[in-house]
């Protein structure tokens, strides 16, 4: 099913979850969707009561409690993804409860490893120049990969070193970046083909680069750099936040630059000025 495929790509690339975890999610969702198919229920129109019936079915089928708990989490995350992508309007899992589990963070890169990763992309061909610009911007801003690949010219001010992002829930935020990212963005724009595309980062065919393609490129770059950690685009996002915090940045600024759901758009413009954002980034970011 295409929606499940999209969800699996999302948790692998953006959430940085392992292949084994993604496989568990897929197995759970396949079981869930097979049950719905047998009952002739559309996954988009299912109710909370019908999901409860499914869970009761698992219990009476001798599923272990831990497996049922995992199933609940799989279904909840799937519907959260559909809501975030505006594919459905109502979340039928809103009243489901599941035990809290510790968040598994992806491998973090040290400052030296980040430098090694970025410097390994030193080619002068157009693809290398594009990849270096993307990686520099990703680490400089902590953007989600979906935000990076969908970045448009209208949402970036290279001279002022700011990107305007419409993140989850269409919440708007401003994120500064440093002179290193600015340098490589300008270098990329000099070799970027003059197309009518509004998107900043393009493939050889002048199409917006996909999540999967960027992830594949990043994996190859990490291997070339001799970094054996499990690196995803989310690794750079996590490293961005961690390096800022360990450097002494205010956690409130980091939360707002990351676009976490606990910080509203109104709070961004009420409490944080553009200049203060730039000051925090320049002061605490290793490549500010």
C-alpha positions as CSV (number, residue, x, y, z in Angstrom):
1,X,0.0,0.0,0.0
2,X,1.4,3.4,-1.1
3,X,0.5,5.2,2.2
4,X,2.3,2.6,4.2
5,X,5.3,2.9,2.0
6,X,5.3,6.7,2.4
7,X,5.1,6.3,6.1
8,X,7.9,3.8,6.3
9,X,10.1,6.2,4.2
10,X,9.2,9.0,6.6
11,X,10.2,7.1,9.8
12,X,13.4,5.9,8.2
13,X,14.6,9.2,6.8
14,X,13.1,11.9,9.0
15,X,12.7,10.1,12.3
16,X,16.0,8.2,11.9
17,X,14.5,4.9,13.1
18,X,16.3,1.7,12.4
19,X,15.4,-0.7,9.6
20,X,14.3,-3.3,12.1
21,X,11.9,-0.8,13.8
22,X,10.5,0.2,10.4
23,X,10.0,-3.5,9.5
24,X,8.1,-4.0,12.8
25,X,5.9,-1.0,11.9
26,X,5.2,-2.4,8.5
27,X,4.4,-5.8,9.9
28,X,1.9,-4.3,12.4
29,X,0.3,-2.1,9.7
30,X,-0.1,-5.0,7.3
31,X,-1.9,-7.0,10.0
32,X,-4.1,-4.0,10.8
33,X,-5.0,-3.3,7.1
34,X,-5.7,-7.0,6.4
35,X,-8.2,-7.0,9.3
36,X,-9.8,-3.8,7.9
37,X,-10.0,-5.4,4.4
38,X,-11.7,-8.5,5.8
39,X,-14.2,-6.3,7.6
40,X,-14.6,-4.1,4.5
41,X,-13.6,-1.0,6.5
42,X,-11.7,1.9,4.9
43,X,-8.7,3.0,6.9
44,X,-9.5,6.6,6.3
45,X,-13.0,6.3,7.7
46,X,-12.4,4.0,10.7
47,X,-13.7,5.0,14.1
48,X,-12.2,4.7,17.5
49,X,-14.7,1.9,18.3
50,X,-13.6,-0.1,15.3
51,X,-10.0,0.2,16.2
52,X,-10.9,-1.0,19.7
53,X,-12.6,-4.0,18.1
54,X,-9.4,-4.7,16.2
55,X,-7.3,-4.6,19.4
56,X,-9.8,-6.9,21.1
57,X,-9.5,-9.3,18.2
58,X,-5.7,-9.3,18.8
59,X,-6.2,-10.1,22.5
60,X,-8.5,-13.0,21.8
61,X,-6.1,-14.3,19.2
62,X,-3.4,-14.7,21.9
63,X,-1.3,-11.8,21.0
64,X,1.1,-11.0,23.8
65,X,0.5,-7.7,25.7
66,X,3.8,-6.2,24.4
67,X,2.8,-7.0,20.8
68,X,-0.5,-5.2,21.3
69,X,1.2,-2.2,22.9
70,X,3.5,-2.1,19.9
71,X,0.5,-2.4,17.5
72,X,-1.2,0.6,19.2
73,X,1.9,2.7,18.8
74,X,2.3,1.6,15.1
75,X,-1.3,2.6,14.3
76,X,-1.0,5.9,16.3
77,X,2.1,6.9,14.5
78,X,0.6,6.0,11.1
79,X,-2.4,8.2,11.6
80,X,-0.3,11.0,13.0
81,X,1.7,10.9,9.8
82,X,-1.5,11.0,7.7
83,X,-2.7,14.0,9.6
84,X,0.6,15.8,9.2
85,X,0.5,15.2,5.5
86,X,-3.1,16.4,5.3
87,X,-4.2,13.1,3.9
88,X,-7.0,12.7,6.5
89,X,-8.7,15.3,8.7
90,X,-9.6,13.3,11.9
91,X,-7.3,11.1,14.0
92,X,-9.3,8.0,15.1
93,X,-6.5,7.1,17.5
94,X,-6.7,10.2,19.6
95,X,-8.2,8.3,22.6
96,X,-6.0,5.3,22.4
97,X,-3.5,4.9,25.2
98,X,-0.1,3.2,25.0
99,X,2.7,2.9,27.4
100,X,5.4,5.5,27.1
101,X,8.7,4.2,25.9
102,X,12.1,5.9,26.0
103,X,12.9,7.9,22.8
104,X,15.6,6.3,20.8
105,X,17.8,9.0,19.5
106,X,19.9,8.5,16.3
107,X,23.6,8.4,16.4
108,X,25.0,11.8,16.9
109,X,28.1,13.1,15.1
110,X,30.9,14.9,17.0
111,X,32.0,18.3,15.7
112,X,35.1,16.6,14.2
113,X,32.9,14.0,12.4
114,X,30.6,16.7,11.0
115,X,33.7,18.5,9.6
116,X,35.0,15.3,8.2
117,X,31.7,14.5,6.6
118,X,31.3,17.9,5.0
119,X,34.9,18.2,3.8
120,X,34.6,14.8,2.1
121,X,32.3,16.5,-0.4
122,X,35.0,18.4,-2.2
123,X,34.3,17.7,-5.8
124,X,33.9,20.4,-8.4
125,X,31.2,18.7,-10.4
126,X,27.6,20.1,-10.1
127,X,26.4,17.1,-8.1
128,X,29.1,17.5,-5.5
129,X,28.6,21.2,-5.2
130,X,24.8,20.7,-4.7
131,X,25.4,18.0,-2.1
132,X,27.8,20.2,-0.2
133,X,25.4,23.1,-0.2
134,X,22.6,20.9,1.0
135,X,24.6,19.3,3.8
136,X,26.0,22.7,4.9
137,X,22.5,24.1,5.1
138,X,21.1,21.1,6.8
139,X,23.7,21.2,9.6
140,X,23.6,25.0,9.9
141,X,19.8,25.0,10.4
142,X,18.7,21.7,11.7
143,X,15.9,21.5,9.1
144,X,13.9,18.4,8.6
145,X,14.8,16.7,5.4
146,X,11.3,17.3,4.0
147,X,11.8,21.0,4.7
148,X,15.2,21.0,3.0
149,X,14.1,19.3,-0.2
150,X,11.0,21.5,-0.5
151,X,12.9,24.7,0.0
152,X,11.9,27.4,-2.6
153,X,13.8,30.5,-3.7
154,X,11.0,32.6,-2.2
155,X,11.7,31.2,1.2
156,X,15.5,31.8,1.5
157,X,17.4,35.1,1.9
158,X,21.0,34.2,1.1
159,X,22.4,37.6,1.8
160,X,20.7,38.0,5.2
161,X,21.3,34.3,6.0
162,X,17.7,33.3,6.8
163,X,15.3,30.6,5.7
164,X,11.6,30.8,6.2
165,X,10.1,27.4,6.9
166,X,6.5,26.1,6.9
167,X,6.9,23.1,9.1
168,X,4.5,20.6,10.6
169,X,1.0,21.9,10.9
170,X,2.0,24.6,8.4
171,X,3.7,26.6,11.3
172,X,6.0,29.2,10.1
173,X,9.4,29.9,11.5
174,X,12.6,31.8,10.7
175,X,15.9,29.9,10.9
176,X,19.3,31.7,10.5
177,X,22.4,30.1,9.0
178,X,26.0,31.0,9.1
179,X,28.6,32.2,6.6
180,X,29.8,28.7,5.7
181,X,26.4,27.7,4.5
182,X,26.0,31.0,2.7
183,X,29.4,30.4,0.9
184,X,28.4,27.0,-0.4
185,X,24.9,28.1,-1.3
186,X,26.3,30.9,-3.5
187,X,28.7,28.4,-5.1
188,X,25.8,26.1,-5.9
189,X,23.7,28.9,-7.4
190,X,26.6,29.7,-9.8
191,X,26.5,26.2,-11.3
192,X,22.7,25.5,-10.9
193,X,21.0,25.3,-14.3
194,X,18.8,28.3,-15.2
195,X,15.5,26.6,-15.0
196,X,12.0,27.9,-14.2
197,X,11.7,25.6,-11.2
198,X,10.9,27.4,-7.9
199,X,12.6,24.7,-5.9
200,X,16.2,25.4,-4.8
201,X,17.7,21.9,-4.9
202,X,17.3,19.9,-8.1
203,X,18.3,16.6,-9.6
204,X,20.2,16.3,-13.0
205,X,16.7,16.2,-14.6
206,X,15.8,19.5,-13.0
207,X,13.3,17.9,-10.6
208,X,13.1,18.5,-6.9
209,X,15.3,15.9,-5.1
210,X,13.3,13.3,-3.2
211,X,13.8,12.2,0.5
212,X,15.0,8.8,-0.6
213,X,17.5,10.1,-3.1
214,X,19.0,12.6,-0.7
215,X,19.3,9.9,2.0
216,X,21.1,7.6,-0.5
217,X,23.5,10.4,-1.4
218,X,24.2,11.0,2.3
219,X,24.9,7.3,3.0
220,X,27.4,7.3,0.2
221,X,29.1,10.5,1.4
222,X,29.3,9.0,5.0
223,X,31.0,5.9,3.6
224,X,33.5,8.0,1.6
225,X,34.2,10.0,4.8
226,X,35.0,6.8,6.7
227,X,32.1,7.4,9.2
228,X,30.6,4.0,10.2
229,X,27.7,5.3,12.2
230,X,24.1,4.9,11.0
231,X,23.7,8.3,9.5
232,X,20.4,9.8,8.3
233,X,19.4,13.4,7.6
234,X,17.9,13.3,11.1
235,X,21.4,12.7,12.5
236,X,22.5,16.1,11.3
237,X,19.4,17.7,12.8
238,X,20.1,16.0,16.1
239,X,23.8,17.0,16.0
240,X,22.8,20.6,15.2
241,X,20.6,20.8,18.3
242,X,23.1,19.0,20.6
243,X,26.1,21.0,19.5
244,X,24.2,24.3,20.1
245,X,23.0,23.2,23.6
246,X,26.4,21.8,24.7
247,X,27.9,25.1,23.5
248,X,25.6,27.0,25.8
249,X,22.7,28.1,23.6
250,X,19.3,28.8,25.3
251,X,17.1,25.7,24.9
252,X,14.2,28.0,24.0
253,X,16.1,29.3,20.9
254,X,17.0,25.8,19.9
255,X,13.4,24.6,20.2
256,X,12.2,27.4,18.0
257,X,14.8,26.9,15.4
258,X,13.9,23.2,15.2
259,X,10.2,24.1,15.0
260,X,9.1,21.8,17.8
261,X,5.3,21.6,18.3
262,X,5.5,23.1,21.8
263,X,6.6,26.4,20.3
264,X,3.9,28.3,18.4
265,X,4.3,30.7,15.6
266,X,3.0,33.5,17.7
267,X,5.7,32.9,20.3
268,X,8.4,33.0,17.7
269,X,7.5,36.5,16.6
270,X,6.4,37.8,20.1
271,X,9.5,36.8,22.0
272,X,12.3,36.3,19.6
273,X,13.6,38.9,17.1
274,X,15.4,38.1,14.0
275,X,18.6,39.7,15.3
276,X,18.5,37.7,18.5
277,X,18.1,34.5,16.5
278,X,21.1,35.4,14.4
279,X,23.1,36.3,17.5
280,X,22.4,33.0,19.2
281,X,23.2,31.0,16.0
282,X,26.5,32.9,15.3
283,X,27.6,32.7,19.0
284,X,26.9,29.0,19.6
285,X,26.9,27.1,16.3
286,X,30.3,25.6,15.3
287,X,29.9,26.8,11.7
288,X,28.0,30.1,12.5
